[in-house]
């Protein structure tokens, strides 16, 4: 039997066992499938179907008949499109389509109103359908690495979102409606080359993790002072020349990355950040450190250099000072 024959035989064996046992879960991942077996089409009782890590280039229209599905995994294939019939799978709560070749999604995606997790990262998506705004149950949306230049206005309706991951996109601006997503606890805008952020982001007071690294910000936005729940803040690889005094009010912070900016000084208020365990100051233009940093006794990692400190404070010997972070990396 040929290799492709073995693959088909293995898949058919698993499908037949699922049919016989009336199993609600079917795992056909990592079988090197080039097509979705048609014998799947009558398994309308399935609630979980895993077709990830195959070599699929298309999804058949009939997949939309498997309306009992609540979890569908199609990640790490070679899909260039998904059919309109996908919108019939209205019981879906988790859909994984990451690491494919999708450039667009059908408008029918907006019918999947039970979705709580949608993973689309590492696809060459250039636009999202306006119907995305119908997915009001979403709590986790992953768009990492998608070359999107804009987001649909309707996404301002996704007020249940807790995680929104947008690193590596090509957004030219962050929309004002982002401030409507007040349930967000994690927001990642890393590497979007942004020069400004909307004031409305100051409404995101539930945020605990905010990544603004690898952008082109020249100043720390004042509204950041409202985000007092932050425990993790990355402002590395921007064009910051100063740190505002009010940053010392973010006393819940445990990790702060200010590496690779153009900072020449730090405010005394930094000494108020007594919960900090990690602080990256590497790659700036600092010649001195504020005396108040001696209060940061919880620090387990402090990255300095190649800043030209004119004097090394005595209290620095009480801290665990780390060496040089790898170029392009974060301490987080």
Rosetta silent file (secondary structure, phi, psi, omega in degrees, C-alpha in Angstrom):
SEQUENCE: XXXXXXXXXXXXXXXXXXXXXXXXXXXXXXXXXXXXXXXXXXXXXXXXXXXXXXXXXXXXXXXXXXXXXXXXXXXXXXXXXXXXXXXXXXXXXXXXXXXXXXXXXXXXXXXXXXXXXXXXXXXXXXXXXXXXXXXXXXXXXXXXXXXXXXXXXXXXXXXXXXXXXXXXXXXXXXXXXXXXXXXXXXXXXXXXXXXXXXXXXXXXXXXXXXXXXXXXXXXXXXXXXXXXXXXXXXXXXXXXXXXXXXXXXXXXXXXXXXXXXXXXXXXXXXXXXXXXXXXXXXXXXXXXXXXXXXXXXXXXXXXXXXXXXXXXXXXXXXXXXXXXXXXXXXXX
SCORE:     score description
SCORE:     0.000 S_00000001
   1 L     0.000  137.129  179.856    0.000    0.000    0.000 S_00000001
   2 L   -70.823  167.379  179.287    1.293    3.477   -0.873 S_00000001
   3 H   -60.459  -42.525 -179.917    1.918    6.148    1.761 S_00000001
   4 H   -66.185  -33.746  176.950   -1.219    8.034    0.658 S_00000001
   5 H   -65.893  -39.292  177.240   -3.158    4.770    0.839 S_00000001
   6 H   -62.666  -41.025  179.217   -1.959    4.238    4.402 S_00000001
   7 H   -60.976  -48.505 -179.646   -3.065    7.769    5.324 S_00000001
   8 H   -62.435  -40.824 -179.093   -6.562    7.204    3.922 S_00000001
   9 H   -64.192  -41.810  178.447   -6.821    3.831    5.612 S_00000001
  10 H   -62.842  -45.046 -179.936   -5.831    5.286    8.975 S_00000001
  11 H   -62.634  -45.680 -178.382   -8.333    8.117    8.621 S_00000001
  12 H   -64.253  -35.939  177.933  -11.157    5.781    7.563 S_00000001
  13 H   -61.882  -45.546 -179.812  -10.397    3.463   10.499 S_00000001
  14 H   -66.258  -37.835  179.420  -10.716    6.367   12.952 S_00000001
  15 H   -66.817  -43.328  179.529  -13.900    7.592   11.269 S_00000001
  16 H   -64.585  -39.531  177.303  -15.483    4.138   11.364 S_00000001
  17 H   -63.665  -40.242  178.235  -14.581    3.728   15.043 S_00000001
  18 H   -63.827  -41.768  179.451  -16.154    7.094   15.782 S_00000001
  19 H   -64.945  -43.771 -178.245  -19.310    6.113   13.882 S_00000001
  20 H   -64.503  -43.836 -174.932  -19.492    2.748   15.650 S_00000001
  21 H   -88.599   -4.157 -176.028  -18.943    4.137   19.141 S_00000001
  22 L    54.347   36.531  178.563  -21.005    7.310   18.562 S_00000001
  23 L   -67.473  143.209 -179.081  -18.041    9.213   19.949 S_00000001
  24 L   -88.311   -7.350 -176.982  -18.526   12.975   20.105 S_00000001
  25 E  -123.541  134.729  177.309  -14.809   13.643   19.462 S_00000001
  26 E  -134.691  123.284 -179.241  -12.750   12.803   16.380 S_00000001
  27 E  -110.662  108.080  177.010   -9.024   13.500   16.080 S_00000001
  28 L  -115.710   27.456 -179.427   -7.650   13.356   12.523 S_00000001
  29 L   -75.839  156.016  173.381   -4.680   15.620   13.188 S_00000001
  30 L    58.700   34.427  179.564   -1.124   14.944   11.923 S_00000001
  31 L  -106.965    2.979 -178.185   -2.224   12.406    9.279 S_00000001
  32 L    60.668   35.368  178.265   -0.867   14.286    6.226 S_00000001
  33 L   -71.680  136.589  175.285   -4.375   14.479    4.778 S_00000001
  34 L   -96.899  -15.667  179.462   -4.697   16.377    1.495 S_00000001
  35 L  -147.736  153.040  176.489   -8.510   16.400    1.628 S_00000001
  36 L   -76.181  121.813 -177.929  -11.201   16.070    4.278 S_00000001
  37 L   -59.149  130.994 -177.457  -12.586   12.506    3.958 S_00000001
  38 H   -67.150  -22.042  179.660  -16.165   12.595    2.643 S_00000001
  39 H   -64.411  -12.398  175.742  -17.073    9.718    4.942 S_00000001
  40 H   -71.353  -21.531 -165.418  -17.071   12.330    7.723 S_00000001
  41 H   -64.238  -20.499  179.956  -20.152   14.001    6.298 S_00000001
  42 H   -96.803    4.160 -178.897  -22.685   11.787    8.110 S_00000001
  43 L   -86.849   61.986 -174.050  -21.089   12.205   11.575 S_00000001
  44 L   -74.656   -3.822  177.913  -23.611   14.860   12.530 S_00000001
  45 L   -87.762  -10.700 -175.456  -23.335   13.940   16.206 S_00000001
  46 L   -60.119  136.966  171.897  -19.724   15.230   16.455 S_00000001
  47 L  -110.471  -23.017  178.239  -19.061   18.059   18.908 S_00000001
  48 E  -132.588  126.808  179.260  -15.256   18.191   18.539 S_00000001
  49 E  -132.919  123.690 -179.672  -13.343   17.738   15.278 S_00000001
  50 E  -115.017  111.676  176.997   -9.570   18.121   14.972 S_00000001
  51 L  -118.175   21.236 -175.717   -8.144   18.342   11.444 S_00000001
  52 L   -72.375  160.988  175.219   -5.092   20.353   12.402 S_00000001
  53 L    57.436   44.007  171.726   -1.519   19.767   11.179 S_00000001
  54 L  -116.697 -157.149  179.927   -2.482   18.223    7.872 S_00000001
  55 L  -127.304   38.175 -177.842   -1.987   19.427    4.296 S_00000001
  56 L   -71.873  136.429  176.070   -5.537   20.525    3.547 S_00000001
  57 L  -109.205  -18.093  178.789   -5.992   23.209    0.887 S_00000001
  58 L  -141.512  158.821  173.321   -9.796   23.394    0.978 S_00000001
  59 L  -115.930  125.827 -177.137  -12.693   22.792    3.345 S_00000001
  60 L   -68.838  149.474  178.544  -15.723   21.113    1.763 S_00000001
  61 H   -57.572  -35.939 -175.175  -19.095   22.881    1.790 S_00000001
  62 H   -65.784  -14.903  177.723  -20.701   19.886    3.480 S_00000001
  63 H   -58.497  -26.459  178.614  -18.661   20.533    6.645 S_00000001
  64 H   -68.456   -6.928  177.097  -21.313   23.127    7.396 S_00000001
  65 H   -84.781  -11.388 -178.265  -23.787   20.265    7.959 S_00000001
  66 L   -85.560   65.242 -166.651  -21.975   19.164   11.133 S_00000001
  67 L   -75.895   -3.794  175.738  -24.055   21.578   13.153 S_00000001
  68 L   -85.543   -9.500 -176.814  -23.467   19.918   16.527 S_00000001
  69 L   -59.306  131.994  171.644  -19.803   20.974   16.480 S_00000001
  70 L  -111.968  -20.678  178.499  -18.702   23.148   19.384 S_00000001
  71 E  -135.637  127.564 -179.586  -14.935   22.881   18.723 S_00000001
  72 E  -134.443  122.080 -178.077  -13.289   22.848   15.299 S_00000001
  73 E  -115.402  113.239  179.386   -9.525   22.795   14.793 S_00000001
  74 L  -123.811   18.226 -175.123   -8.226   23.485   11.265 S_00000001
  75 L   -70.692  158.488  175.702   -4.927   25.083   12.206 S_00000001
  76 L    56.472   51.189  169.910   -1.579   24.421   10.509 S_00000001
  77 L  -121.630 -156.368  179.492   -2.899   23.451    7.103 S_00000001
  78 L  -127.260   37.930 -176.962   -2.628   25.217    3.753 S_00000001
  79 L   -70.870  134.631  174.878   -6.130   26.644    3.540 S_00000001
  80 L  -105.337  -11.922  179.075   -6.617   29.703    1.329 S_00000001
  81 L  -160.856  159.722  169.976  -10.333   30.071    2.071 S_00000001
  82 L  -122.343  146.857 -173.217  -13.164   28.712    4.198 S_00000001
  83 L   -74.926  157.181  175.380  -16.643   28.129    2.756 S_00000001
  84 H   -57.028  -31.881 -177.314  -19.728   30.251    3.410 S_00000001
  85 H   -62.627  -15.004  176.558  -21.322   27.126    4.885 S_00000001
  86 H   -57.138  -27.528 -179.806  -19.012   27.539    7.901 S_00000001
  87 H   -68.211  -10.057  177.069  -21.594   30.053    9.072 S_00000001
  88 H   -79.229  -13.435 -174.822  -24.031   27.173    9.680 S_00000001
  89 L   -85.628   62.538 -169.821  -21.929   25.928   12.605 S_00000001
  90 L   -74.735   -5.761  176.189  -23.738   28.159   15.064 S_00000001
  91 L   -89.812   -7.643 -177.175  -22.960   25.947   18.081 S_00000001
  92 L   -58.386  132.316  171.385  -19.206   26.555   17.736 S_00000001
  93 L  -111.791  -25.934  178.917  -17.531   28.022   20.808 S_00000001
  94 E  -132.633  126.998  179.172  -13.899   27.462   19.747 S_00000001
  95 E  -133.018  120.444  179.890  -12.530   27.820   16.214 S_00000001
  96 E  -114.322  115.959 -179.963   -8.839   27.501   15.424 S_00000001
  97 L  -125.707   16.474 -172.932   -7.728   28.525   11.952 S_00000001
  98 L   -69.628  157.191  176.379   -4.231   29.734   12.733 S_00000001
  99 L    58.513   54.688  171.842   -1.181   29.136   10.535 S_00000001
 100 L  -125.222 -156.300  179.984   -2.946   28.794    7.199 S_00000001
 101 L  -124.422   34.051 -176.510   -2.950   30.952    4.053 S_00000001
 102 L   -73.644  130.285  175.015   -6.246   32.753    4.553 S_00000001
 103 L  -106.242  -15.023 -179.708   -6.476   36.236    3.033 S_00000001
 104 L  -155.409  163.570  175.985  -10.166   36.786    3.827 S_00000001
 105 L  -123.959  148.391  179.575  -13.073   35.351    5.806 S_00000001
 106 L   -71.903  151.639  176.632  -16.675   34.937    4.638 S_00000001
 107 H   -58.503  -27.876 -178.072  -19.386   37.304    5.914 S_00000001
 108 H   -63.432  -14.523  176.240  -21.172   34.205    7.230 S_00000001
 109 H   -56.593  -27.018 -179.724  -18.592   34.063   10.040 S_00000001
 110 H   -66.722  -11.285  177.791  -20.802   36.604   11.748 S_00000001
 111 H   -78.818  -12.993 -173.636  -23.389   33.858   12.312 S_00000001
 112 L   -84.948   62.187 -169.260  -21.094   32.119   14.819 S_00000001
 113 L   -75.515   -6.386  176.166  -22.504   34.076   17.719 S_00000001
 114 L   -90.936   -7.189 -176.784  -21.650   31.392   20.326 S_00000001
 115 L   -58.455  131.597  171.899  -17.901   31.688   19.640 S_00000001
 116 L  -111.716  -26.445 -179.101  -15.804   32.490   22.695 S_00000001
 117 E  -130.339  123.270  177.751  -12.348   31.709   21.226 S_00000001
 118 E  -131.504  115.248 -176.433  -11.256   32.567   17.681 S_00000001
 119 E  -113.006  111.676 -177.569   -7.625   31.969   16.727 S_00000001
 120 L  -121.649   14.193 -171.842   -6.565   33.386   13.351 S_00000001
 121 L   -65.387  153.849  179.881   -2.907   34.131   13.980 S_00000001
 122 L    58.314   49.248  166.866   -0.290   33.711   11.257 S_00000001
 123 L  -125.066  148.869  178.733   -2.607   34.105    8.294 S_00000001
 124 L   -81.888   46.637 -179.721   -2.072   36.714    5.544 S_00000001
 125 L   -66.714  129.016  178.050   -5.442   38.337    6.289 S_00000001
 126 L  -105.531  -12.726  178.466   -5.718   41.806    4.764 S_00000001
 127 L  -159.331  158.149  175.636   -9.259   42.545    5.975 S_00000001
 128 L  -119.335  147.607  179.987  -11.961   41.235    8.293 S_00000001
 129 L   -69.804  149.180  178.615  -15.688   41.132    7.506 S_00000001
 130 H   -61.091  -25.625 -179.022  -17.951   43.743    9.093 S_00000001
 131 H   -66.579   -9.779  176.206  -19.988   40.831   10.467 S_00000001
 132 H   -54.693  -28.587 -178.964  -17.195   40.220   13.019 S_00000001
 133 H   -66.081  -12.177  177.917  -19.094   42.650   15.213 S_00000001
 134 H   -80.142  -12.494 -173.413  -21.823   40.014   15.683 S_00000001
 135 L   -85.326   61.075 -169.572  -19.465   37.756   17.650 S_00000001
 136 L   -75.749   -5.482  176.205  -20.407   39.356   20.944 S_00000001
 137 L   -91.153   -6.951 -176.783  -19.616   36.234   23.026 S_00000001
 138 L   -58.480  131.801  172.402  -15.914   36.349   22.047 S_00000001
 139 L  -116.047  -18.387 -178.791  -13.531   36.512   24.987 S_00000001
 140 E  -137.852  118.027  178.561  -10.304   35.635   23.136 S_00000001
 141 E  -127.649  118.649 -176.025   -9.366   36.917   19.659 S_00000001
 142 E  -114.162  113.156  179.507   -5.899   36.171   18.292 S_00000001
 143 L  -121.962   25.624 -177.991   -4.835   38.046   15.139 S_00000001
 144 L   -55.181  131.701  173.506   -1.078   37.905   15.645 S_00000001
 145 L    78.278    2.105  177.346    0.907   38.409   12.463 S_00000001
 146 L   -80.957  128.545 -176.231   -2.050   39.252   10.222 S_00000001
 147 L   -77.608   50.177 -179.671   -1.100   42.158    7.899 S_00000001
 148 L   -74.980  135.787  175.368   -4.297   44.074    8.664 S_00000001
 149 L   -99.056  -14.636  179.427   -4.205   47.821    8.033 S_00000001
 150 L  -155.762  161.131  176.242   -7.593   48.459    9.674 S_00000001
 151 L  -118.449  144.505 -179.743  -10.226   46.764   11.822 S_00000001
 152 L   -63.061  141.644 -179.592  -13.970   46.876   11.139 S_00000001
 153 H   -56.369  -32.578 -176.703  -15.897   49.502   13.123 S_00000001
 154 H   -62.686  -19.896 -178.770  -18.319   46.809   14.235 S_00000001
 155 H   -66.137  -11.242  173.269  -15.630   45.226   16.430 S_00000001
 156 H   -65.020  -12.684  177.507  -16.420   47.923   18.962 S_00000001
 157 H   -82.628   -8.728 -173.000  -19.388   45.669   19.876 S_00000001
 158 L   -83.998   60.653 -170.626  -17.090   42.910   21.170 S_00000001
 159 L   -77.781   -3.684  175.760  -17.373   44.103   24.735 S_00000001
 160 L   -89.879   -7.972 -176.510  -16.896   40.618   26.258 S_00000001
 161 L   -57.257  132.642  175.099  -13.313   40.393   24.936 S_00000001
 162 L  -107.681  -38.913  177.549  -10.723   39.656   27.613 S_00000001
 163 E  -119.804  128.110  173.516   -7.735   38.974   25.329 S_00000001
 164 E  -132.270  113.137 -173.968   -7.075   40.870   22.084 S_00000001
 165 E  -112.473  115.258 -175.745   -3.792   40.014   20.382 S_00000001
 166 L  -129.518   24.858 -178.479   -2.723   42.225   17.467 S_00000001
 167 L   -68.156  145.822  176.202    1.098   42.095   17.372 S_00000001
 168 L    76.763    7.818  174.160    2.751   42.308   13.980 S_00000001
 169 L   -78.542  178.347 -179.517   -0.270   43.799   12.253 S_00000001
 170 L  -119.239   36.774  179.391    0.051   46.820    9.973 S_00000001
 171 L   -60.456  131.939  177.559   -2.519   49.051   11.602 S_00000001
 172 L   -85.990  -19.535  177.521   -1.975   52.668   10.656 S_00000001
 173 L  -159.313  153.806  175.063   -3.999   53.800   13.668 S_00000001
 174 L   -92.901  125.767 -175.971   -5.792   52.331   16.661 S_00000001
 175 L   -68.996  150.146  178.678   -9.541   53.024   16.422 S_00000001
 176 H   -58.915  -33.766 -176.013  -11.327   55.051   19.111 S_00000001
 177 H   -63.250  -14.689  178.281  -13.801   52.218   19.654 S_00000001
 178 H   -55.948  -30.081  178.899  -11.049   50.149   21.286 S_00000001
 179 H   -67.427  -11.122  176.392  -11.903   52.074   24.437 S_00000001
 180 H   -77.242  -18.183 -171.815  -15.323   50.349   24.450 S_00000001
 181 L   -87.622   64.851 -168.458  -13.707   46.986   25.196 S_00000001
 182 L   -75.706   -4.553  176.066  -13.569   47.602   28.924 S_00000001
 183 L   -88.161   -7.486 -176.886  -13.397   43.899   29.884 S_00000001
 184 L   -57.216  131.900  170.909   -9.944   43.542   28.288 S_00000001
 185 L  -111.156  -23.035  177.539   -7.249   42.231   30.606 S_00000001
 186 E  -132.693  127.878  178.092   -4.615   41.613   27.920 S_00000001
 187 E  -134.542  125.162 -178.251   -3.937   43.818   24.884 S_00000001
 188 E  -121.465  113.666  177.296   -0.996   43.258   22.549 S_00000001
 189 L  -120.214   26.282 -175.659   -0.152   45.933   19.955 S_00000001
 190 L   -63.030  135.820  171.031    3.505   45.017   19.651 S_00000001
 191 L    72.971   20.671  179.714    5.270   45.821   16.399 S_00000001
 192 L   -90.574   -2.324  178.609    2.467   47.779   14.750 S_00000001
 193 L    60.727   36.170 -178.648    4.727   50.848   14.197 S_00000001
 194 L   -78.184  142.106  177.321    2.172   53.136   15.793 S_00000001
 195 L  -104.247  -15.561 -179.326    3.039   56.776   16.447 S_00000001
 196 L  -151.726  159.669  178.766   -0.050   57.599   18.533 S_00000001
 197 L  -133.801  146.674 -176.220   -2.792   55.916   20.552 S_00000001
 198 L   -72.728  147.816  177.465   -6.368   57.138   21.207 S_00000001
 199 H   -58.180  -29.916 -176.673   -7.347   58.763   24.518 S_00000001
 200 H   -59.956  -19.788  179.309  -10.216   56.261   24.761 S_00000001
 201 H   -65.504  -15.596  175.088   -7.701   53.569   25.739 S_00000001
 202 H   -67.391  -11.558  176.329   -7.689   55.168   29.163 S_00000001
 203 H   -80.080  -10.132 -173.504  -11.080   53.458   29.687 S_00000001
 204 L   -85.006   60.049 -170.795   -9.426   50.032   29.676 S_00000001
 205 L   -76.458   -5.629  175.719   -9.010   49.996   33.430 S_00000001
 206 L   -88.736   -7.201 -177.302   -9.252   46.177   33.709 S_00000001
 207 L   -58.997  131.594  171.620   -6.019   45.733   31.736 S_00000001
 208 L  -111.832  -26.149 -178.535   -3.334   43.761   33.536 S_00000001
 209 E  -128.092  121.336 -179.599   -1.060   43.090   30.529 S_00000001
 210 E  -134.851  121.174  179.854   -0.271   45.741   27.904 S_00000001
 211 E  -114.882  112.203  177.708    2.365   45.336   25.200 S_00000001
 212 L  -118.513   18.261 -178.189    3.229   48.484   23.227 S_00000001
 213 L   -66.741  157.980  176.677    6.763   47.428   22.320 S_00000001
 214 L    57.696   44.610  170.894    8.315   47.944   18.884 S_00000001
 215 L  -118.040 -161.145 -177.308    6.211   50.967   17.963 S_00000001
 216 L  -127.402   37.251 -179.196    7.205   54.583   17.269 S_00000001
 217 L   -73.351  134.751  179.243    5.850   56.335   20.330 S_00000001
 218 L  -102.125  -10.313  178.077    7.762   59.464   21.321 S_00000001
 219 L  -147.775  151.129  176.052    5.960   59.969   24.646 S_00000001
 220 L   -75.790  121.051 -177.334    4.209   57.782   27.208 S_00000001
 221 L   -59.265  136.437 -175.471    0.466   58.432   26.732 S_00000001
 222 H   -64.597  -30.905 -178.748   -1.011   60.272   29.721 S_00000001
 223 H   -64.492  -17.743  177.926   -4.074   58.036   29.835 S_00000001
 224 H   -57.810  -25.778  179.033   -1.792   55.144   30.878 S_00000001
 225 H   -63.982  -17.591  177.572   -1.954   56.634   34.360 S_00000001
 226 H   -79.049  -17.877 -170.074   -5.581   55.411   34.580 S_00000001
 227 L   -89.856   65.912 -171.574   -4.590   51.777   34.139 S_00000001
 228 L   -76.656   -4.870  175.902   -3.774   51.075   37.756 S_00000001
 229 L   -87.874   -6.057 -177.074   -4.487   47.335   37.454 S_00000001
 230 L   -58.614  132.143  172.379   -1.486   46.848   35.149 S_00000001
 231 L  -115.624  -12.730 -172.644    0.999   44.245   36.315 S_00000001
 232 E  -143.492  114.714 -176.577    2.905   43.875   33.019 S_00000001
 233 E  -135.052  122.935  179.848    3.829   46.824   30.785 S_00000001
 234 E  -117.221  115.227  177.002    6.135   46.721   27.773 S_00000001
 235 L  -120.937   20.240 -175.819    7.208   50.039   26.222 S_00000001
 236 L   -69.877  159.124  175.856   10.487   48.775   24.790 S_00000001
 237 L    55.129   49.415  169.706   11.804   49.673   21.327 S_00000001
 238 L  -119.179 -157.152 -179.797    9.997   52.989   20.985 S_00000001
 239 L  -125.470   38.720 -177.067   11.384   56.528   20.749 S_00000001
 240 L   -72.414  136.285  177.801   10.681   57.665   24.299 S_00000001
 241 L  -110.407  -12.216 -178.695   12.863   60.448   25.667 S_00000001
 242 L  -151.362  154.325  173.648   11.274   60.754   29.126 S_00000001
 243 L  -112.552  124.135 -176.948    9.294   58.796   31.717 S_00000001
 244 L   -70.761  152.646  178.643    6.515   60.826   33.397 S_00000001
 245 H   -57.905  -37.183 -174.477    6.340   61.182   37.181 S_00000001
 246 H   -66.300  -14.388  178.548    2.849   59.699   37.258 S_00000001
 247 H   -59.948  -26.012  177.663    4.196   56.302   36.083 S_00000001
 248 H   -67.057   -8.620  176.869    5.153   55.785   39.717 S_00000001
 249 H   -84.096   -8.388  179.900    1.433   55.535   40.467 S_00000001
 250 L   -86.910   66.040 -167.408    1.146   52.177   38.667 S_00000001
 251 L   -75.679   -5.205  176.015    2.051   50.388   41.870 S_00000001
 252 L   -85.095   -9.437 -176.533    0.639   46.987   40.835 S_00000001
 253 L   -59.284  131.712  171.426    3.356   46.593   38.186 S_00000001
 254 L  -111.167  -19.256  178.944    5.557   43.521   38.577 S_00000001
 255 E  -139.704  128.338 -179.219    7.262   43.786   35.164 S_00000001
 256 E  -137.275  121.843  179.856    8.236   46.980   33.306 S_00000001
 257 E  -114.081  111.775  177.071   10.210   47.051   30.068 S_00000001
 258 L  -116.257   16.479 -175.055   11.622   50.433   29.028 S_00000001
 259 L   -65.507  151.504  173.966   14.542   48.999   27.090 S_00000001
 260 L    56.792   53.989  169.818   15.869   50.407   23.833 S_00000001
 261 L  -121.091 -154.288 -179.450   14.428   53.908   23.987 S_00000001
 262 L  -126.258   37.715 -176.207   16.214   57.270   24.223 S_00000001
 263 L   -73.729  134.981  176.303   15.841   57.885   27.955 S_00000001
 264 L  -110.041  -14.288 -179.824   18.427   60.110   29.636 S_00000001
 265 L  -156.394  161.777  176.768   16.864   60.132   33.115 S_00000001
 266 L  -124.603  147.414 -179.949   14.248   58.416   35.259 S_00000001
 267 L   -76.538  152.687  176.618   11.845   60.068   37.730 S_00000001
 268 H   -59.273  -28.398 -177.298   12.212   59.598   41.492 S_00000001
 269 H   -62.991  -15.512  177.528    8.642   58.257   41.512 S_00000001
 270 H   -59.005  -23.951  178.823    9.936   55.008   39.985 S_00000001
 271 H   -68.727  -11.001  177.597   10.864   54.092   43.534 S_00000001
 272 H   -80.314  -11.827 -175.534    7.150   53.699   44.318 S_00000001
 273 L   -84.337   61.846 -169.533    6.919   50.620   42.094 S_00000001
 274 L   -74.540   -8.105  176.651    7.774   48.334   44.985 S_00000001
 275 L   -88.348   -7.526 -177.165    6.018   45.290   43.492 S_00000001
 276 L   -59.125  130.834  171.353    8.413   45.206   40.518 S_00000001
 277 L  -110.214  -22.535 -179.888   10.280   41.944   40.081 S_00000001
 278 E  -135.216  130.943  179.705   11.613   42.688   36.570 S_00000001
 279 E  -140.901  122.349  179.044   12.834   45.994   35.177 S_00000001
 280 E  -110.722  118.760  177.019   14.546   46.475   31.833 S_00000001
 281 L  -120.093    8.589 -173.634   16.410   49.758   31.247 S_00000001
 282 L   -63.784  146.123  171.889   18.910   48.379   28.758 S_00000001
 283 L    78.508   29.414  176.163   19.752   50.312   25.601 S_00000001
 284 L  -112.125 -158.687 -178.439   18.988   53.861   26.763 S_00000001
 285 L  -125.742   36.034 -175.798   21.210   56.912   27.430 S_00000001
 286 L   -73.198  135.838  174.321   21.113   56.932   31.203 S_00000001
 287 L  -111.414  -12.904  179.301   24.028   58.447   33.070 S_00000001
 288 L  -152.216  159.338  175.767   22.499   58.120   36.542 S_00000001
 289 L  -117.633  142.318  178.415   19.794   56.235   38.396 S_00000001
 290 L   -65.536  142.722 -179.578   17.416   57.821   40.914 S_00000001
 291 H   -57.844  -28.811 -176.181   18.219   57.076   44.543 S_00000001
 292 H   -64.861  -18.996  179.934   14.613   55.924   45.018 S_00000001
 293 H   -63.103  -16.397  177.271   15.281   52.745   42.996 S_00000001
 294 H   -64.898  -16.158  178.840   16.876   51.328   46.126 S_00000001
 295 H   -76.242  -12.071 -173.682   13.279   50.803   47.356 S_00000001
 296 L   -84.039   63.968 -172.841   12.665   48.158   44.674 S_00000001
 297 L   -76.188   -9.221  177.908   13.680   45.306   46.928 S_00000001
 298 L   -86.271   -6.965 -177.428   11.400   42.782   45.176 S_00000001
 299 L   -58.652  129.880  172.071   13.453   42.998   41.962 S_00000001
 300 L  -110.973  -16.117  178.559   14.776   39.662   40.766 S_00000001
 301 E  -144.607  119.228  175.611   15.929   40.931   37.368 S_00000001
 302 E  -126.275  119.091 -179.226   17.332   44.356   36.534 S_00000001
 303 E  -106.010  123.353 -179.807   18.792   44.884   33.063 S_00000001
 304 L  -129.019  162.772  175.663   21.193   47.809   32.562 S_00000001
 305 L    95.100  156.008   -0.642   23.705   48.871   29.901 S_00000001
 306 L   -82.512   35.697  177.722   25.190   49.908   27.664 S_00000001
 307 L   -56.014  143.059 -173.357   24.008   53.062   29.469 S_00000001
 308 L   -96.618   72.475  178.888   26.978   55.201   30.525 S_00000001
 309 L   -65.080  128.030 -179.899   26.456   55.520   34.241 S_00000001
 310 L   -76.975  -21.177  176.972   28.917   58.022   35.638 S_00000001
 311 L  -151.267  140.963  177.706   28.705   56.316   39.017 S_00000001
 312 L   -94.184  116.056 -177.675   27.382   52.959   40.169 S_00000001
 313 L   -60.261  144.260 -178.587   25.155   53.473   43.234 S_00000001
 314 H   -61.810  -37.960 -177.554   26.209   51.521   46.306 S_00000001
 315 H   -66.398  -16.408  179.869   22.707   50.178   46.802 S_00000001
 316 H   -61.686  -26.506  179.041   22.878   48.497   43.380 S_00000001
 317 H   -66.128  -17.228  179.486   24.980   45.824   45.026 S_00000001
 318 H   -85.302   -9.620 -177.827   21.904   44.747   46.982 S_00000001
 319 L  -104.697  156.996  175.577   20.002   43.966   43.778 S_00000001
 320 L   -87.327   97.840 -175.921   20.330   41.063   41.356 S_00000001
 321 E   -91.732  124.772 -177.644   21.558   42.912   38.262 S_00000001
 322 E   -90.476  163.777 -178.705   21.205   40.963   35.044 S_00000001
 323 L   -84.468 -147.640 -171.290   23.421   41.206   31.996 S_00000001
 324 L   -83.817  121.225  174.065   22.725   42.100   28.420 S_00000001
 325 L   -72.393  152.200 -179.856   19.376   41.043   26.969 S_00000001
 326 L   -64.207  137.619  179.098   19.479   39.685   23.436 S_00000001
 327 L   -54.622  131.566  178.729   18.932   42.332   20.747 S_00000001
 328 L    86.342   -0.705 -177.573   15.294   42.406   19.752 S_00000001
 329 L  -102.018  168.858  175.312   14.113   40.520   22.821 S_00000001
 330 L  -115.456  162.006  175.786   11.978   41.480   25.783 S_00000001
 331 L   -81.739   -4.663 -173.587   12.524   40.641   29.430 S_00000001
 332 L   -94.012    0.000    0.000    9.030   39.178   29.561 S_00000001
